[in-house]
Amino acid sequence: MISPLPRRRSLRKVHYVSTHNSFQMPNITLAVSEDLHRRMRAHPEIRWSEVVRRILSQRLRDLERMEAIAKRSTLTARDVDEIAHLVNEGLRRRIEKSRQAARR
């Protein structure tokens, strides 16, 4: 007698989607105060690493823009110091005037 063929099970293809990057990113460690850590833990819905990653990225973009501008500049270090002094002096005078006006 011939034995019957085993029943074929229907096979389903399963597709896996990776929710993580396929490459390993370097890690950094940050020190935060106890108060800040407590307040962050109060919001577990926030992905704090993503928040920090975006802030760092934006700050680096800003620095790169400033470096590009400075690279094209013809000002000397002495020129920059003079301009900074004039700006600081102008701010000091403006603050003094507003304080004097507030006292009246």
Secondary structure as the mmCIF struct_conf table of DSSP 4:
data_model
#
loop_
_struct_conf.conf_type_id
_struct_conf.id
_struct_conf.beg_label_comp_id
_struct_conf.beg_label_asym_id
_struct_conf.beg_label_seq_id
_struct_conf.end_label_comp_id
_struct_conf.end_label_asym_id
_struct_conf.end_label_seq_id
HELX_LH_PP_P HELX_LH_PP_P1 ILE A 2 LEU A 11
BEND BEND1 HIS A 20 HIS A 20
BEND BEND2 SER A 22 PHE A 23
HELX_LH_PP_P HELX_LH_PP_P2 GLN A 24 ASN A 27
HELX_RH_AL_P HELX_RH_AL_P1 GLU A 34 ARG A 41
TURN_TY1_P TURN_TY1_P1 ALA A 42 ALA A 42
TURN_TY1_P TURN_TY1_P2 PRO A 44 GLU A 45
BEND BEND3 ILE A 46 ILE A 46
HELX_RH_AL_P HELX_RH_AL_P2 TRP A 48 ARG A 72
HELX_RH_AL_P HELX_RH_AL_P3 ALA A 77 ARG A 103
#
